[in-house]
Amino acid sequence: MLQQERHSKTLELLSQFGRVYANELSLQLGVSEDTVRRDLKLLDEQKKLRRVHGGALPLQHQNQEYRERHEEVDPLKLRVALAAIPLIKEGQTILIDSGTTCLQLAMNLPTDFNFTVVTPSPLVATKLIHHNNIELILLGGKIFKPAVMALGATTNAMLRKIYFDTCFLGVCALHPSKGLSINHIDEAETLSTIIEQSEQVVTLASNVKLGKMSKHKVCDAHKIDCLVTDVASDPKLLSLFEAQGINIKICKD
């Protein structure tokens, strides 16, 4: 098997199972463990996986703190946000998460019908102050400054008193077998509570967030109902998400 074929198969197995072992790859690819280790080293250097003792894991996504980038207007994130807007219906109660894509969603909400928006993000709430058709609820609690959002026990207690038709979540890292994950444990707990209270869970993620892992698990992939992403997302990866029951919505260029 050629090197390029081995690399492709290794990354395919990593996407499917969330971890690969050098000894198992040796048998599956029909090459020595030394060859597998060299392959994994090269793929690690190319930043396509994270080499660990005995095998490899998906890349661990590192987010720049949201408070340092919330004023940036990324055209790709704007397109992802716009593709999610048709999922909002009149009379619904929705939750909009913190994050740059969610902020773009908030800034482009429909103005021709009434609905309720709940958010843990003061920045999202600020964008909706003058939106006359929206009933706006800002969740209280301690502000987690890196994400500019309320979280913790007070926030979670408020969340458990509200049922959402749909929640719109920004994504730090989403993997078919490892699920949705994030860098901070308290943020993971608040997001888990949001998901528990939501009839429909929509994740907004550009291609760079897919197939990645972060430190703290939020939920399994099958808990997500819809993934809104872009045309650059890996079709094989999207097929694995679809196998988990996730509806894929691709934004237009």
N, C-alpha and C positions, 0 to 999 in steps of 0.2 A: 504493500500500500504506500503510495506517495505521501510525502510530508504534508502537502496541502490537504489531501484527503483525510489524513490522521487528525490534523488540526480541526477541520470541519466537523468530523465525527465527535471529537472530544468536546467541542463547544456545544454541539447538539445534545450530547448526553448531559452536559453540565446544565443546560437550560431545562432539560426534562426532569432531572433528579436533584438539582441543587448542590451536588457534590460529586466528584469523581475520585476514584482511588487508583493509584499507579499500578498496583498488581492486577486489578480487574481490567484496566485499560490495556495492559500488556496482553492479556488473553483475548480480549475483544478485537484488538487491532492486529494481533499476530506479530508483535514485535517485542523486543526485550524491554525490561523495566528501565534500563539505562536510556534507551531511545525515548521511552515515555517521559522520563524525567527531563531529558533535553527538550522535548516538545513543550512540556509544561513551563520550563524556564523561559523559553522563547516567547510563548504566549503571555506569560507574566510580564516580560519586558515590553511586549506590544500592548500591554494594558487591556488584554482581552479576558483575563481571569486573574485570580489571586492564588498564587502557589502556597500551599501549606504542607506541613510534614505528612508524607504519605499520599498526597494527591493535590486537589485544587478546589477552591470555592469561587462563586461568582465575585465580581468586583464589588467592593464596598463603596457605595456612593457617598461622596463628600460634598455636602451642600455649603456654599457660602451663606453666612447668616443673612436671613431675610431682611433684618433691619438695615443691612448695608446695600441691599439691591432692590428694595420695594419700589423705587422711583424709576427703575429701568423699564422700558417698554420693549419687550422681546416680541418681534413679529410672529414667531412660531407659537409662543404661548398665547398671544392674542388670537390666533387662528384656532387653537385648541379650545379656548374659552368660548369663542363665537359658535363653534360646532356644538357646544353643550347647551346653548340657550333654548333650542326647540324642545328640550326635555322638561322645561318649566311650563306648568299649566295654571290656568286661572284658579284662584281659590286655594292653592296648595300652601303648605307650610314647608319651607325648604331651609336647609342649613348650608351656609357657605363658610368653608374653612379659611384659615390664613394661607398666605403664600402668594407669589406673584401672578400665577395663572388664575387663582381664585379672585384676586383683586381685579384682574382684567374682566372676569365674568361679572363681578359686581358693577363695574363701570359701564357695562353694556347690557344691563337687564332690560327687558321689555317695559314699555311705558303705557301700553294700551289695555292692561287688565290688572286686577287687584290680586295680591298674594302677600304672604308673610315671609320675611327673611329673618332667620336667627343666625347670629355669628359670634364667635369668640374673639373676633379680630376688630380692634378699635379702628384700624385703617379701612377695613371694609365698611364698617358702620358709618364712618365719616363720608364715604363716597355716596351713601344712600340717604343722607339727612334731608335732601331736597327732593327726594323721589316721592311724589304725592300719593301714588297708588300702592306703595309698599308700607305694610305695618312692620316696623323694625324693632327687633329685640336684640340687645347687646348683652351677652352673657357676662356675669361678674366673676370675680376671682382674682388670684394673683397673676399679674402679667409676666409671662415668660418672655423676656426681652429678645433673645435671639430669633424667636418666631413671631414676635409682636402679637401674642394671643393670650387670652385668659385660659388657665388650666389648673388642675388640682382638685381637691375635695369639694370646694365651693362650686366650682364650675360644673363638676360631674353631678353634683346634687341637683343643680338647676336643669341640666340636660335630662336627667331621669324623670322630670316632670313634663317633658314635651315629647310628642311624637312627630316625626318628620315624614312627609311624603317622600322626599328625596334629600339626600345630603350630597354635596359636591366637595370632594376632598382633593387637595393638592397631593402630589406624590413625591416622596423622597426616594423610595426604591420599591419596585414591584417585581416579584419573581414568580413564575408559574407554580413551583413546588414549595417555595419558602414564604410566599404570600407578600402582604404589604408590611413594610418595616420602616423604622425611623430612628434618628440618632439619640433621642432623649426619652427616658423611661416615662416621665410624667406626661409628656405629649402623647406617647403611645397609649397610655391609659385613658386619656381624654378622647382620643380618636376612637378607641375601642367602644367607649360609652356612646359616642355619636352613632356608630354603626349599629349598636344594639337597639337604638331608638328609631332607626330609619327603615322605612318600607323598601326604599330603593337606594342603593349605594352606587354613586358615580365617581370614578376616579379620573382626574385630568392629568395626563402625563405625556410629555414629549418623549421621543424615542430614546433619549439618553438615560431616562429613569427606568427603563424596562430591562429585565434580566439581571437586575442588581439586587444587592442585599444591604441592609443597614443593621445597626446593633440590636434594636428592640422590635420585636414582632408586634404588629397591630392586629392582624387577622389573617386567616387563610385566604388564598386567592378565590375560592369558591363563594366567599361571602360577598364578593363584589358582583354587582349586576351589570355594570356597563363601564367600559374603558374608552375614553375619548383620547385619541392620540393622532400622530401625524403620519404622512405617507412614507417617511424614512424608517419607520419601525420594521423590524425583521419579520417577514411573513411567517417563518417557522415558529418564532416566538409567539406571534399572535395566534397561531393555530393551537399552541399549547394553552394559551389563555382561554380560547374558545372551548377547548376540551374540558375546562373547569366550569363551563356554563356561563362565561362572561360574554356579553354582547359587545362587539368591537365597532366603534364609530370613528371613521377616519376623517380628519378635517381636510378641507380643500387647500391647495397651494395658493 
